[in-house]
Amino acid sequence: MKDLRPTLYKTADGSNTLYVKDLDQCYHSKHGAMQESQHIFIRHGLEFVLKKKQYPSILEIGLGTGLNCLLTFSKSLGISYTSIEKYPISLYLALEMGYCESDKEQLIYRQIHEAPWGEELNIDGNRLFKVQEDIIHCDVGINQYDIVYFDAFSPEAQSELWTEAIFLKMYNAMKVGGVLVTYCAKGVVKRTLKSVGFKLEHPPGPIGKREITRGVK
Ligand SMILES: C[S@@+](CC[C@H](N)C(=O)[O-])C[C@H]1O[C@@H](n2cnc3c(N)ncnc32)[C@H](O)[C@@H]1O
């Protein structure tokens, strides 16, 4: 049986992430957790969609530390954010991450982690719905989301989450014109995304990565 308990890990930009020894996986890039989240999910996901659409609805695969959620809520109001997480971290560990730069962010971050699972909560003008489930079995609905933050552990660690079945579930859950963003740009992942119908774009990656993947429905 694998031990999936994460421990704190300092990345190159000074921001913390979590490391799971038995999977040899970090929750973010070792080149910088903060710069990675900002670049991939905020700049090439949220900001890309906000140019065309106000108040987007977002589905995240893997709430983890809640960094993507915090950065999203700090950016915009009126967002509807659903996050699926199989292995939630403790509030104690979350508060060790040190992601917040102001008292307001600290309050939002705390609310993200204290929000009850399976219930909608309004946090500073945004709506959060956290689901504690395995994405393999979770029903994520049809035609609901403008953006998917696909932030699972890597295909090397969790090949079962980078399959045609999961990507088809994401595709069906998205609205037409919606985008899925992920840090992964592996050939096999790109081919699988294409096979379920995504049109792919490859924005430049954050530090340490040549390109990332954005799939448009
Ligand atoms: C790369 S980390 C995500 C980082 C997160 N977005 C953040 O900002 O900290 C991957 C996350 O997926 C979660 N996860 C792993 N397997 C899962 C599954 N089958 N269903 C849902 N979540 C899963 C992990 O617990 C972890 O929190």
The ligand as an SDF file (V2000), in Angstrom:
LIG
                    3D

 27 29  0  0  0  0  0  0  0  0999 V2000
   -0.6450   17.9100   -9.2680 C   0  0  0  0  0  0  0  0  0  0  0  0
   -1.6020   17.8650   -7.7850 S   0  0  0  0  0  0  0  0  0  0  0  0
   -2.7340   19.1990   -7.9670 C   0  0  0  0  0  0  0  0  0  0  0  0
   -2.3010   20.5020   -7.4790 C   0  0  0  0  0  0  0  0  0  0  0  0
   -3.4150   21.4540   -7.1840 C   0  0  0  0  0  0  0  0  0  0  0  0
   -4.1800   21.8610   -8.3250 N   0  0  0  0  0  0  0  0  0  0  0  0
   -2.7930   22.6070   -6.4550 C   0  0  0  0  0  0  0  0  0  0  0  0
   -2.8960   23.7580   -6.9280 O   0  0  0  0  0  0  0  0  0  0  0  0
   -2.1970   22.3570   -5.4130 O   0  0  0  0  0  0  0  0  0  0  0  0
   -2.7500   16.5390   -8.1920 C   0  0  0  0  0  0  0  0  0  0  0  0
   -3.9410   16.4720   -7.2760 C   0  0  0  0  0  0  0  0  0  0  0  0
   -4.8520   15.4700   -7.7640 O   0  0  0  0  0  0  0  0  0  0  0  0
   -5.3610   14.7500   -6.6520 C   0  0  0  0  0  0  0  0  0  0  0  0
   -5.8060   13.4170   -7.1410 N   0  0  0  0  0  0  0  0  0  0  0  0
   -5.0320   12.3230   -7.3230 C   0  0  0  0  0  0  0  0  0  0  0  0
   -5.7600   11.3180   -7.8090 N   0  0  0  0  0  0  0  0  0  0  0  0
   -7.0330   11.7790   -7.9410 C   0  0  0  0  0  0  0  0  0  0  0  0
   -8.2420   11.1920   -8.4020 C   0  0  0  0  0  0  0  0  0  0  0  0
   -8.2870    9.9290   -8.8340 N   0  0  0  0  0  0  0  0  0  0  0  0
   -9.3660   11.9430   -8.3980 N   0  0  0  0  0  0  0  0  0  0  0  0
   -9.3120   13.2430   -7.9510 C   0  0  0  0  0  0  0  0  0  0  0  0
   -8.1830   13.8450   -7.5100 N   0  0  0  0  0  0  0  0  0  0  0  0
   -7.0570   13.1290   -7.5130 C   0  0  0  0  0  0  0  0  0  0  0  0
   -4.1760   14.6920   -5.7120 C   0  0  0  0  0  0  0  0  0  0  0  0
   -4.5630   14.3870   -4.4000 O   0  0  0  0  0  0  0  0  0  0  0  0
   -3.5940   16.0830   -5.8570 C   0  0  0  0  0  0  0  0  0  0  0  0
   -4.2060   16.9740   -4.9670 O   0  0  0  0  0  0  0  0  0  0  0  0
  1  2  1  0
  2  3  1  0
  2 10  1  0
  3  4  1  0
  4  5  1  0
  5  6  1  0
  5  7  1  0
  7  8  2  0
  7  9  1  0
 10 11  1  0
 11 12  1  0
 11 26  1  0
 12 13  1  0
 13 14  1  0
 13 24  1  0
 14 15  1  0
 14 23  1  0
 15 16  2  0
 16 17  1  0
 17 18  1  0
 17 23  2  0
 18 19  1  0
 18 20  2  0
 20 21  1  0
 21 22  2  0
 22 23  1  0
 24 25  1  0
 24 26  1  0
 26 27  1  0
M  CHG  2   2   1   9  -1
M  END
$$$$
